[in-house]
Amino acid sequence: MRWRILALLFLARIGLGFQFQTVASVGDDLIVAFGLDYAGIGFLIGLFMAPGLFLAIPAGYWGRYVSDRIMVVIGLGALALGGAVSSFATESWAIGLGRIFAGAGFLFTTLYFTKMVADWFEGREIATAMSILVMSWPFGIAMGQVGHAWLAQAFGWQVPFQVASVYCLLAALGVFLYYRSPHDLPPEKGGSGAVLTGQEWRLVLCAAAAWGVFNAAYVTYLSFGPKVLEDLGQSAIAAASIVSIGSWLMILSGAACGQVVDRFGGRNVVLTICMAGAVVSLMLLGVQGAGLGASVLFGLIGMAPAGVIMAMAGQAMRPQVRAFGMGIFFTVYYTIMLVTPPAAGAILDATGSAQGPIWLAIVLFTAVVPLGLAFQYFKRTPLAGVERKVG
């Protein structure tokens, strides 16, 4: 049953990446239509993450009164609404408003998709399950990298937003009709049992920072990697297609990486090897003729541990505090994701080279390793006098 539930959540969560990728894919059209610069495009990309700063913790609390299924349906509906608002924009602020609506939906769905999988797979192949779940994000982004670029050229920049909105509505319907909760969860309760311990706080913060910098680096690569290839002579669609190869490959490599960690352990060794691969691939991206190889390396090695990193969140806290803890986790994540795209766009504007944001991505990928080591350290050294079990 849990694998069927995971398949449902995977298909529904594709809509998140599909809707997110719209602005990056039609960025050049928006620059022409609204007179934006790359910092402005980066701001619109990052604005998708802004609601998480304010809604993540309340969303974790609301989960005590509203079912996970309904929270996800509401989130997917907000993603669809946001895409529709952006598609009808006649001023750039309206695109931003749509991104805020979509970003609120992204927060609700991301938080509760993660909680759902942690609930279903706690103690049972959780790294593998999380790896499969998070691969739905690059799957949706890869669909958008190719599909949105083609739709924009053929029908106009508005259509990618509309198509992504339709997908999110269909996903909401699927979750509403077919999702079921596991029956063996301990009940949530008030009092001390609903409070994060000191160790849980430290573990959640380490896991959230690692997930945040990892995804910020990935989004920077997706947003500005094609520009690097265009500077080397590739057409816009060819550059987007080459960069999307990494996203397609990581769907397979991510599941394999989760299996390796579930079976043999060695999470931090895996993180170190994979982050080294990510750094090498980004360095190769700017080398003439090496773009395809860089994208393959990036997908097979660099992005493989996505689910392994996300699994840290499920391992950081007890089921009784998981909804609230996920709110803390995503507050940190959204903070990092909000500031990175504008910073990357500003670097491009200042340097005039797409390679500048890629160096920012390299620094962010490198930061994942010490955060993983810190997580392991705090996991092994609980605060004195604190006795509890972490799921």
Secondary structure as UniProt FT lines:
FT   HELIX           2..25
FT   HELIX           27..34
FT   HELIX           38..47
FT   TURN            48..49
FT   HELIX           50..62
FT   TURN            63..65
FT   HELIX           68..87
FT   HELIX           92..121
FT   TURN            122..123
FT   HELIX           126..134
FT   HELIX           136..155
FT   HELIX           158..178
FT   HELIX           191..194
FT   HELIX           198..231
FT   TURN            232..233
FT   HELIX           236..264
FT   HELIX           267..285
FT   TURN            288..289
FT   HELIX           291..297
FT   HELIX           298..302
FT   TURN            303..305
FT   HELIX           306..315
FT   HELIX           319..321
FT   HELIX           322..351
FT   HELIX           355..380
FT   TURN            384..385
//
